[in-house]
Amino acid sequence: MRVAVVGAGIIGVTTAWELGADGHEVTVFERRSSVAEETSFANAGVVAPGYVTPWAAPGMPAKVARYLLSDHAPVRVSLPLSRSDIAWMWKWYRSCDLATYAANRLRMQRLAFYSRERLHHLVEALQLEYDRSDGYMVLLRSEKDRKLVAPGLQVLRDVGVVLKEISADEARAIEPALNPGTPFAGAVHLPNDEAGNCRQFALLLKGVAQARGVRFEFNTAVDAIHPHERALSAWVLGDTAPTKRNFDAIVVCGGLDSAALLRPLGLRIPLAAVHGYSISAPIRESLNAPRSALMDERYKVAITRMGNRVRVAGSAEIGGDAARKRPAAIQTLYKVLRDWFPGAAQLANTGAAVQEWKGARPMLPDGPPVIGATGVPGVWMNLGHGSSGWALSCGSARALADLLAGARPEVDMEGLGVERLGT
Ligand SMILES: Cc1cc2nc3c(=O)[nH]c(=O)nc-3n(C[C@H](O)[C@H](O)[C@H](O)COP(=O)(O)OP(=O)(O)OC[C@H]3O[C@@H](n4cnc5c(N)ncnc54)[C@H](O)[C@@H]3O)c2cc1C
């Protein structure tokens, strides 16, 4: 089949790879000049299937309300809010009941475990070498934090996550550079989880895909899909008019902007931008830097070793000005890095060496992504991966390719189709 993939974030690149590997003639359309230039650019890189859960959870609305006035709030509602943000929040609120949360958590975790397997398979089969590390540690600042996470740990064990509750001393043995001046209650160590540079992986996979015949058309925006003609209109940057291109199938992997592309086809996909931030800085002294990935449970900020750099990422913000970085959110990242690894990064006197980034998680209100046929003939989708797109990418891509081929995916796809959204 001739297949078009719209978007070359981590979801589009992995999807293109799987479709190409199945023998389809694949063309990827990307409006940016390279892969992973938007949300997949500088995320935290964590692949921890047990922690892939919906944000629509019991107790979350109260948490959001509590954080409204806090400077270092991990979750935030900012003004202005658009009408679609408000509609999204209402849907999110209605998905926070225990039964809906439990069903969606199961769907996401199933996909996440499968995805980690697929990631390992690809890395080994294609010999992909990118900045990655093994293990994940959740840092608990106080006894209160320890008590708050305790009930969730049994849930993780029940789904097969290997974890160990450890003391501060044991945590320091695993991460010797943890600040001796920051006392903490202990940690949860997950030795089978990992972290990796999502953008680097996307670039490598794009290279292999290209070598095997997948075409990438950069600086090319898709501005309409014409299902009756099995065609799309693609607009090359600088051209005065779009050109129509025919395909047997079109797979929309455009992250946040997928909703606008699909709306004229009668599909209302309730995607919202949940903004987050990261800083990435060169390591000053390796001995003072983290070895792997950690999460400060109180601030919900991840600190990840990315080769010669350290990345600190966090915050979840709905609404506000997408183009403006909120200084307090960035300051929280610096504070958390200083608290745990004060000597790790070169932060001062380095000019532009510290990269400060704001990204928009393409989030559906109830949690899981939607993968598969849209119901419009010839049009498919793989989108809405929210805060876990990197962790879910390789499995989502393989499942989409199976569905498109009329085969049964290896992972249970119950609740991951468009029907869940009732559009
Ligand atoms: C601060 C932060 C931390 C995160 N940490 C993690 C983490 O630790 N682990 C994890 O798994 N996930 C994490 N995520 C989430 C993850 O980054 C996203 O889920 C993922 O990047 C989404 O990938 P995507 O391909 O769907 O979207 P994108 O990367 O945004 O890709 C979509 C692409 O489509 C293109 N596009 C859109 N419309 C069109 C069009 N009409 N024509 C042509 N091209 C188009 C865009 O230019 C873009 O390149 C984090 C996100 C943030 C913001």
Ligand as a Chemical Component Dictionary entry (heavy atoms), coordinates in Angstrom:
data_LIG
# 
_chem_comp.id                   LIG 
_chem_comp.type                 NON-POLYMER 
_chem_comp.pdbx_formal_charge   0 
_chem_comp.three_letter_code    LIG 
# 
loop_
_chem_comp_atom.comp_id 
_chem_comp_atom.atom_id 
_chem_comp_atom.alt_atom_id 
_chem_comp_atom.type_symbol 
_chem_comp_atom.charge 
_chem_comp_atom.model_Cartn_x 
_chem_comp_atom.model_Cartn_y 
_chem_comp_atom.model_Cartn_z 
_chem_comp_atom.pdbx_ordinal 
LIG C1  C1  C 0 8.194  18.435 29.856 1  
LIG C2  C2  C 0 7.811  17.112 29.213 2  
LIG C3  C3  C 0 8.347  15.942 29.722 3  
LIG C4  C4  C 0 7.983  14.709 29.162 4  
LIG N1  N1  N 0 8.569  13.584 29.639 5  
LIG C5  C5  C 0 8.256  12.374 29.093 6  
LIG C6  C6  C 0 8.851  11.194 29.563 7  
LIG O1  O1  O 0 9.675  11.209 30.468 8  
LIG N2  N2  N 0 8.503  10.001 28.988 9  
LIG C7  C7  C 0 7.580  9.934  27.986 10 
LIG O2  O2  O 0 7.262  8.846  27.529 11 
LIG N3  N3  N 0 7.014  11.062 27.493 12 
LIG C8  C8  C 0 7.307  12.278 28.019 13 
LIG N4  N4  N 0 6.722  13.420 27.552 14 
LIG C9  C9  C 0 5.659  13.304 26.540 15 
LIG C10 C10 C 0 6.199  13.094 25.137 16 
LIG O3  O3  O 0 7.205  14.025 24.880 17 
LIG C11 C11 C 0 5.033  13.235 24.127 18 
LIG O4  O4  O 0 3.978  12.379 24.480 19 
LIG C12 C12 C 0 5.488  12.877 22.711 20 
LIG O5  O5  O 0 6.610  13.636 22.350 21 
LIG C13 C13 C 0 4.367  13.100 21.705 22 
LIG O6  O6  O 0 4.860  12.726 20.444 23 
LIG P1  P1  P 0 4.064  13.029 19.113 24 
LIG O7  O7  O 0 4.857  12.451 18.014 25 
LIG O8  O8  O 0 2.642  12.621 19.291 26 
LIG O9  O9  O 0 4.006  14.620 19.020 27 
LIG P2  P2  P 0 5.107  15.643 18.471 28 
LIG O10 O10 O 0 6.457  15.279 18.931 29 
LIG O11 O11 O 0 4.613  17.001 18.796 30 
LIG O12 O12 O 0 5.068  15.389 16.914 31 
LIG C14 C14 C 0 4.019  15.810 16.089 32 
LIG C15 C15 C 0 4.637  16.255 14.784 33 
LIG O13 O13 O 0 3.629  16.466 13.823 34 
LIG C16 C16 C 0 3.966  17.583 13.061 35 
LIG N5  N5  N 0 2.716  18.083 12.461 36 
LIG C17 C17 C 0 1.562  18.405 13.114 37 
LIG N6  N6  N 0 0.622  18.763 12.237 38 
LIG C18 C18 C 0 1.175  18.673 11.002 39 
LIG C19 C19 C 0 0.701  18.922 9.689  40 
LIG N7  N7  N 0 -0.559 19.340 9.476  41 
LIG N8  N8  N 0 1.528  18.715 8.640  42 
LIG C20 C20 C 0 2.816  18.295 8.850  43 
LIG N9  N9  N 0 3.330  18.048 10.060 44 
LIG C21 C21 C 0 2.510  18.227 11.128 45 
LIG C22 C22 C 0 4.598  18.526 14.057 46 
LIG O14 O14 O 0 5.411  19.494 13.426 47 
LIG C23 C23 C 0 5.382  17.568 14.936 48 
LIG O15 O15 O 0 6.695  17.390 14.483 49 
LIG C24 C24 C 0 7.054  14.668 28.077 50 
LIG C25 C25 C 0 6.546  15.859 27.557 51 
LIG C26 C26 C 0 6.913  17.084 28.117 52 
LIG C27 C27 C 0 6.355  18.355 27.543 53 
# 
loop_
_chem_comp_bond.comp_id 
_chem_comp_bond.atom_id_1 
_chem_comp_bond.atom_id_2 
_chem_comp_bond.value_order 
_chem_comp_bond.pdbx_ordinal 
LIG C1  C2  SING 1  
LIG C2  C3  SING 2  
LIG C2  C26 DOUB 3  
LIG C3  C4  DOUB 4  
LIG C4  N1  SING 5  
LIG C4  C24 SING 6  
LIG N1  C5  DOUB 7  
LIG C5  C6  SING 8  
LIG C5  C8  SING 9  
LIG C6  O1  DOUB 10 
LIG C6  N2  SING 11 
LIG N2  C7  SING 12 
LIG C7  O2  DOUB 13 
LIG C7  N3  SING 14 
LIG N3  C8  DOUB 15 
LIG C8  N4  SING 16 
LIG N4  C9  SING 17 
LIG N4  C24 SING 18 
LIG C9  C10 SING 19 
LIG C10 O3  SING 20 
LIG C10 C11 SING 21 
LIG C11 O4  SING 22 
LIG C11 C12 SING 23 
LIG C12 O5  SING 24 
LIG C12 C13 SING 25 
LIG C13 O6  SING 26 
LIG O6  P1  SING 27 
LIG P1  O7  DOUB 28 
LIG P1  O8  SING 29 
LIG P1  O9  SING 30 
LIG O9  P2  SING 31 
LIG P2  O10 DOUB 32 
LIG P2  O11 SING 33 
LIG P2  O12 SING 34 
LIG O12 C14 SING 35 
LIG C14 C15 SING 36 
LIG C15 O13 SING 37 
LIG C15 C23 SING 38 
LIG O13 C16 SING 39 
LIG C16 N5  SING 40 
LIG C16 C22 SING 41 
LIG N5  C17 SING 42 
LIG N5  C21 SING 43 
LIG C17 N6  DOUB 44 
LIG N6  C18 SING 45 
LIG C18 C19 SING 46 
LIG C18 C21 DOUB 47 
LIG C19 N7  SING 48 
LIG C19 N8  DOUB 49 
LIG N8  C20 SING 50 
LIG C20 N9  DOUB 51 
LIG N9  C21 SING 52 
LIG C22 O14 SING 53 
LIG C22 C23 SING 54 
LIG C23 O15 SING 55 
LIG C24 C25 DOUB 56 
LIG C25 C26 SING 57 
LIG C26 C27 SING 58 
# 
